[in-house]
């Protein structure tokens, strides 16, 4: 494929991805992030394999950059998922405290 076709496919994929993710309800974001983290783990493994088989120095440099970016993406995804899970957990705890106060008559 020529460069213009690849650029067109990339731009269309960005628009479609944005539309799909923006339509997801907030209750489904945590499972969606968990699935995305699994995909990012596969991408990281692929980047490591490419870096291990690189023959040219510039291919090795690009592969190592891919490993760094994939690692940052994977770790960031887990951090976001953890924060989202804590957000739902804190909401439960606040409701439990209110129910306990009502039962104690406070």
N, C-alpha and C positions, 0 to 999 in steps of 0.2 A: 504494500500500500504506500501511496505517496504521503508526504507530510500533511497536506491539506485535508485528506480523508481522515487521518489520525486525529488531527486537531478538531475536526467536525464531530467525530465520534466522542471525543473527550468532552467537548462543550455540551453536547446533547446528554451525555451520561450525567454530567454535573446537574443540569436542569431537571432531569428525570429523578435523580437521587434526592435533590432538594424537595421536589414536590411530593415524593413518596414519604420521606421522613417528616415533613411538616404536617402531613395529614394523620399521623399516628397519634392516638390519644395518649395522655400523660400516664395512664396506668400501664401502658404497654412499653414505655421507654426503657424500663429496667430489663425486661427479657430481650428487647431488641439490642440493647448495649451488650448483654451477655453473648448473644449470637455474633455480634460484630467483633467482640474480643476473641472469639474462637477463630474467626476468619483472619484477624490480624496476627494471631499466633501462627497460622499456616503461612501467611505472607512473610513473617519473620524467618521461619524455617527455610522457605524458598530463597530468601535473600542471603542467608548463611550458606546454603548450598552453592549459589552463584559465586559468592565471595571465595569459597573454597576451591572452585574450579577455574577461577580467573587466570588467564595467561598474560594478558596485557596489563600494565600498571594502571591505565585509565579505567579499564573495566573493574579492576580491584577497587579503585577509589570510589567509583559509582556504586559498586556493590556494598562497600563498607558504609557509605552514606545511606544506602537503602536499609542496612541493618540498624543504624542509629535511628533513623526516622521511624522504622517499623517498631523498634523497641519503645520509643517515646509514645507512639500511638497506642501500643498495647498497654503500657503502664498507665497512660492517661485514661484509657477506657476503663480500666479496673478501678482507678481512683474515682472517676465519675459514678460508676456503678455502686461503689461502696458508699459514697455520699448520698446517693439516691436511696439506698437501702436504709441508711441511718435516718434519713428524713422521714421515711414511713415508720420506722421503729420509734422515733421520738414522738410522733403523732399518737401512736398507740399508748405510750407511757403517759402522755398528758391526759388522755381520756381515762386511763386507769386511775390516775391520781384524783380526778374530779369525781369518779364513781366512789372512790374510797372516802373522800371528804363528805359526800352526801350520805354515805352509810354511817359515818361517825357522827353525823349531825352538825358538822361545821360549815 
